[in-house]
Amino acid sequence: MPAGLPLRPVCRYRDIAVTTAQNAALSATTYPEDRLRPVRIWLYSLAALVLAMVMIGGMTRLTGSGLSITTWRPISGIIPPLTEADWLAEFAGYKLIPQYEVYNHWMTLEDFKGIFWWEWGHRFLGRVIGFVFAVPFVIFLVQRRLTRDMILPLTGLFLLGGFQGFLGWWMVSSGLTELTSVSQYRLATHLTAALLLLLALVWVARRLRPQETIGEVTRGNVWSVSILLVLLIVQIAAGGFVAGIDAGMGFNTWPLMEGKFIPDGLGAHDPAWRSIFEHGLTVQFNHRMLAYVIAVMTFIMLVKQMRGAGLGGVHRWMGFIAVLVLAQICLGIATLLSMINIDLAVSHQGLAFILASSVCCYLADMTKTQALGAR
């Protein structure tokens, strides 16, 4: 390369930004920035669709619609009932499950249609996500926009998305024979898997950003944000158990429960570990305590960063995350005090996923900054 000629940045999946001086050694896996821009847009679009599906799933749960479709037909199920006979057949299937017999035996066909469309919409969006993933993936392969070291991770994301569909049916099937609702264990698993899919999409997309990130990143920064992300994943899973056993429908006061900060009767089940997943008082208490731990940790991280290198560059995420944590706690309290107002509850669930995604972006940017600094 002639002396004085500026180096042109290019983009690689693992390291994101390398120079043309290194391009000779990485020519098979290095692409110009403009070729990866559609890939990033595609991944962010998929992440937005996953978030939308999570919120529709929340509506499906809160409206009691999740068991309205009692069969799993991955292909033909995309077509809803079109005739009166089709509707009657769907309704007849619903009448055979315990939820109808115990709670909804009063329903007419028109009432059934009201819950059917939520579940059908949830499943339909899942199929749309599969289509939106598969078609551009093939196109990008043909266009050679994907580097060789991107193909395997993206294939893994596709398989994870397909596995989500299986988990959804596995969850639904738990409420078709003996239970009047789905198993809280399967609900929490389905919810957590959706979160991991969203985080994986955001992580890969963020690591493909061509812009360099600036700021001083220490090992402590990376560890603290990683721990915060793990806590958020655990908290969202705990929220799945709260929803799964309707634990939020009781103890609708704050900051006290049953007149105390630490209420009597925790761990009432035998063995005690079952209370963590099956006892309403314990499940809600744990969800509250995790929220406090996350809030305190976020505040400490924010103050430490402001007193240290400041909130410039890559650490601008820290201020945004702190605002989201505060908003999420306020929304959680409002949801509880409202006796689980549907709009508030769905917003609470959606904001939790946005918060976790933001922490994931912060972590991705920091690890990228570390990698570039190491060069």
C-alpha positions in Angstrom: 0.0 0.0 0.0 1.5 3.4 -0.9 2.7 5.5 2.0 0.2 8.0 3.3 -2.8 6.3 1.8 -5.6 6.1 4.5 -6.8 2.8 5.6 -10.4 2.0 4.7 -12.4 0.2 7.5 -14.1 -3.0 6.6 -16.4 -5.3 8.7 -16.0 -8.8 9.9 -18.4 -10.9 12.1 -16.1 -11.6 15.0 -14.1 -8.4 15.2 -16.4 -6.1 13.2 -13.7 -3.6 12.2 -10.4 -4.4 10.7 -8.3 -2.5 8.2 -7.4 -3.2 4.6 -3.8 -3.9 5.8 -5.2 -7.0 7.5 -7.6 -7.8 4.7 -5.1 -10.0 2.8 -5.0 -12.5 5.6 -8.8 -12.4 6.1 -10.1 -12.0 2.6 -12.3 -15.1 2.8 -14.2 -13.8 5.9 -14.0 -10.0 5.5 -16.6 -7.8 3.8 -17.0 -4.1 3.1 -19.4 -2.3 5.4 -22.1 -1.6 2.8 -22.6 -5.3 2.1 -23.5 -6.0 5.7 -25.9 -3.1 6.2 -29.0 -5.1 4.9 -28.0 -8.0 7.2 -28.0 -5.7 10.2 -31.4 -4.3 9.2 -32.8 -7.8 8.7 -31.6 -8.9 12.2 -33.0 -5.9 13.9 -36.3 -6.4 12.1 -36.4 -10.0 13.3 -35.7 -8.8 16.9 -38.6 -6.3 16.6 -40.9 -9.1 15.4 -39.8 -11.3 18.3 -40.6 -8.5 20.7 -44.0 -8.1 19.1 -44.7 -11.8 19.4 -43.8 -11.7 23.1 -46.2 -8.9 23.8 -49.0 -10.7 21.8 -48.2 -13.8 23.8 -48.7 -11.7 26.9 -52.1 -10.6 25.7 -52.9 -14.2 24.8 -52.0 -15.3 28.4 -53.8 -12.4 30.1 -57.0 -12.9 28.1 -57.1 -16.6 28.8 -56.8 -17.4 25.1 -53.8 -19.7 25.1 -55.7 -23.0 25.1 -58.3 -22.0 22.5 -56.5 -23.9 19.7 -56.2 -27.5 20.8 -54.2 -28.9 17.9 -50.8 -28.2 16.4 -50.8 -28.0 12.6 -47.6 -26.1 11.6 -48.6 -25.8 7.9 -52.4 -26.0 7.6 -52.9 -24.1 10.9 -52.0 -20.9 9.1 -55.5 -20.8 7.6 -58.1 -19.8 10.2 -61.7 -21.2 10.3 -63.5 -20.0 7.2 -66.9 -21.5 7.5 -69.5 -22.0 10.2 -68.6 -25.7 10.2 -64.9 -24.9 10.7 -65.7 -22.7 13.7 -68.0 -25.3 15.2 -65.2 -27.9 14.9 -62.7 -25.7 16.6 -65.2 -24.9 19.4 -66.0 -28.6 19.8 -62.3 -29.3 20.4 -62.1 -26.6 23.0 -65.1 -27.9 24.8 -63.2 -31.1 25.5 -60.5 -29.6 27.7 -60.7 -28.9 31.5 -60.5 -25.1 31.1 -63.8 -25.0 29.3 -65.5 -27.5 31.6 -64.3 -25.7 34.8 -64.3 -22.0 33.8 -65.7 -21.3 30.4 -68.7 -23.5 30.0 -70.8 -20.4 29.7 -69.2 -19.5 26.4 -71.1 -19.1 23.1 -69.4 -19.5 19.7 -69.0 -15.7 19.5 -67.3 -15.6 22.9 -64.9 -18.4 21.7 -64.0 -16.5 18.6 -62.9 -13.6 20.9 -60.2 -15.8 22.5 -59.4 -17.8 19.4 -58.1 -14.9 17.4 -55.4 -14.0 20.0 -53.9 -17.5 20.0 -54.2 -17.7 16.2 -52.5 -14.3 15.8 -49.7 -15.4 18.1 -49.1 -18.6 16.1 -49.4 -16.7 12.8 -46.8 -14.2 13.8 -44.5 -17.1 14.7 -44.9 -18.4 11.2 -44.2 -14.9 9.8 -41.0 -14.7 11.8 -39.8 -18.1 10.3 -40.6 -16.8 6.8 -38.9 -13.4 7.4 -35.8 -15.3 8.6 -35.6 -18.0 6.0 -36.2 -16.0 2.8 -33.6 -13.2 3.3 -31.2 -15.7 4.7 -31.2 -17.6 1.4 -31.1 -14.4 -0.6 -28.1 -13.1 1.4 -26.3 -16.5 0.9 -26.9 -16.2 -2.9 -25.7 -12.6 -2.8 -22.6 -13.6 -0.8 -23.4 -11.0 1.9 -22.8 -13.4 4.7 -19.2 -14.3 5.7 -18.4 -17.9 6.3 -18.1 -17.4 10.1 -21.6 -15.8 10.1 -23.4 -18.7 8.5 -23.2 -21.2 11.4 -24.4 -18.7 14.1 -27.3 -17.5 11.9 -28.3 -21.1 11.3 -28.3 -21.7 15.0 -30.6 -18.7 15.4 -33.0 -20.2 12.9 -33.0 -23.5 14.7 -33.6 -21.7 18.0 -36.5 -19.9 16.5 -38.0 -23.2 15.2 -37.5 -24.7 18.7 -39.5 -21.8 20.1 -42.5 -23.1 18.1 -42.0 -26.6 19.6 -41.8 -25.1 23.1 -45.0 -23.2 22.5 -46.9 -26.3 21.7 -45.2 -28.2 24.5 -46.5 -25.5 26.8 -50.0 -25.5 25.4 -50.3 -29.3 25.6 -49.8 -29.1 29.3 -53.2 -27.5 29.7 -55.2 -29.8 27.5 -55.8 -32.8 29.7 -55.6 -32.3 33.5 -54.8 -28.6 34.1 -57.1 -25.6 33.5 -54.1 -23.5 32.3 -50.6 -24.2 31.1 -47.8 -25.4 33.4 -45.9 -22.5 34.9 -42.7 -24.4 34.4 -43.3 -24.7 30.6 -44.6 -21.1 30.4 -41.4 -19.8 32.1 -39.3 -22.0 29.7 -41.1 -20.7 26.6 -40.7 -17.1 27.8 -37.0 -17.4 28.7 -36.3 -19.1 25.3 -37.9 -16.2 23.5 -35.7 -13.8 25.5 -32.6 -15.7 24.6 -33.6 -15.6 20.9 -34.1 -11.9 21.1 -30.8 -11.3 22.8 -28.9 -13.5 20.3 -30.4 -11.5 17.4 -29.5 -8.2 19.0 -26.0 -9.4 19.9 -25.2 -10.5 16.4 -26.6 -7.4 14.8 -24.8 -5.1 17.2 -21.5 -6.8 16.6 -21.9 -6.1 12.9 -21.9 -2.3 13.4 -19.2 -0.7 11.3 -18.8 2.3 13.6 -16.0 2.1 16.1 -17.0 2.6 19.7 -15.0 4.8 22.0 -14.4 4.9 25.7 -12.3 3.2 28.4 -13.6 -0.3 29.1 -12.3 -2.3 32.1 -12.7 -5.9 33.0 -14.9 -4.8 35.8 -17.2 -3.0 33.4 -17.7 -6.2 31.4 -18.2 -8.3 34.4 -20.7 -6.0 36.1 -22.8 -5.6 32.9 -22.7 -9.4 32.3 -24.0 -10.1 35.9 -26.7 -7.5 35.4 -27.8 -9.2 32.2 -27.9 -12.6 33.9 -30.0 -11.1 36.7 -32.4 -9.7 34.2 -32.7 -13.1 32.5 -33.5 -14.7 35.9 -35.9 -12.0 36.7 -37.8 -12.4 33.4 -38.0 -16.2 34.0 -39.3 -15.4 37.6 -41.9 -13.2 36.0 -43.0 -16.2 33.9 -43.7 -18.1 37.2 -45.6 -15.1 38.5 -47.8 -15.2 35.4 -48.0 -18.9 35.4 -49.6 -19.2 38.8 -51.3 -15.8 38.7 -49.2 -14.8 41.7 -49.7 -11.1 40.8 -53.5 -11.4 41.5 -52.8 -11.5 45.2 -50.9 -9.3 47.7 -51.7 -6.1 45.7 -50.0 -3.7 48.0 -46.6 -2.0 47.9 -44.0 -1.8 49.4 -45.4 -4.2 52.0 -46.9 -7.7 51.6 -49.5 -8.7 54.2 -48.4 -5.6 56.1 -44.8 -6.6 56.3 -41.7 -6.2 54.1 -40.9 -9.8 54.6 -44.3 -11.5 55.0 -45.0 -14.6 57.1 -45.6 -17.9 55.3 -42.8 -17.9 52.8 -41.6 -21.3 51.8 -44.9 -22.9 52.8 -44.7 -25.9 50.5 -43.0 -29.2 51.4 -40.3 -29.6 50.2 -39.5 -25.9 50.6 -37.9 -25.5 47.1 -41.3 -26.0 45.5 -42.4 -22.7 47.0 -40.0 -20.9 44.7 -42.1 -22.0 41.7 -45.5 -22.9 43.1 -46.4 -20.8 46.1 -48.0 -17.5 45.2 -46.7 -15.5 48.1 -43.1 -16.8 47.7 -43.1 -16.4 43.9 -44.2 -12.8 44.1 -41.8 -12.0 47.0 -38.9 -13.4 45.1 -39.8 -11.3 42.0 -39.9 -8.2 44.1 -36.6 -8.9 45.8 -34.9 -9.5 42.5 -36.2 -6.2 41.2 -34.6 -4.4 44.2 -31.3 -6.2 43.7 -31.3 -5.1 40.0 -32.2 -1.5 40.9 -29.4 -1.3 43.6 -26.8 -2.8 41.3 -27.8 -0.5 38.4 -27.6 2.6 40.7 -24.1 1.5 42.0 -22.9 0.9 38.4 -24.2 4.3 37.3 -22.7 6.3 40.2 -19.3 4.5 39.8 -19.2 5.1 36.1 -20.1 8.8 36.5 -17.4 9.2 39.1 -14.9 7.4 36.9 -14.6 7.7 33.1 -18.1 9.3 32.8 -21.0 8.4 30.6 -19.4 9.3 27.2 -18.8 7.0 24.3 -19.8 3.4 24.9 -20.9 4.1 28.4 -23.8 6.3 27.3 -25.8 3.1 27.5 -25.5 3.2 31.3 -27.6 6.3 31.7 -30.3 4.9 29.3 -30.3 1.6 31.2 -30.7 3.3 34.5 -33.8 5.2 33.2 -35.3 1.9 31.9 -34.8 0.1 35.2 -36.6 2.9 37.0 -39.4 2.9 34.5 -39.7 -0.9 34.7 -40.0 -0.8 38.5 -42.6 1.9 38.4 -44.5 0.0 35.8 -44.3 -3.2 37.8 -45.7 -1.5 40.9 -48.5 0.1 38.8 -49.3 -3.3 37.4 -49.5 -4.9 40.8 -51.6 -2.1 42.4 -54.0 -2.2 39.4 -54.8 -5.9 40.1 -52.9 -6.8 36.8 -54.4 -4.3 34.4 -53.9 -6.0 31.0 -52.4 -3.0 29.2 -50.0 -2.3 32.1 -49.0 -6.0 32.4 -48.2 -6.3 28.7 -46.2 -3.1 28.8 -44.3 -4.4 31.8 -43.4 -7.6 30.0 -42.4 -5.7 26.8 -40.3 -3.2 28.7 -38.5 -6.0 30.4 -37.4 -7.4 27.1 -36.3 -4.0 25.9 -34.3 -3.5 29.0 -32.5 -6.8 28.7 -31.8 -6.1 25.0 -30.3 -2.7 25.9 -28.0 -4.3 28.4 -27.0 -6.8 25.7 -26.2 -4.0 23.3 -24.1 -2.3 26.0 -22.2 -5.5 26.6 -21.7 -6.1 22.8 -20.3 -2.6 22.4 -18.0 -2.9 25.3 -16.5 -6.2 24.2 -16.1 -4.8 20.7 -14.3 -1.8 22.2 -12.0 -4.1 24.2 -11.2 -6.2 21.1 -10.3 -3.1 19.1 -8.2 -1.7 21.9 -6.3 -4.9 22.1 -5.1 -4.4 18.6 
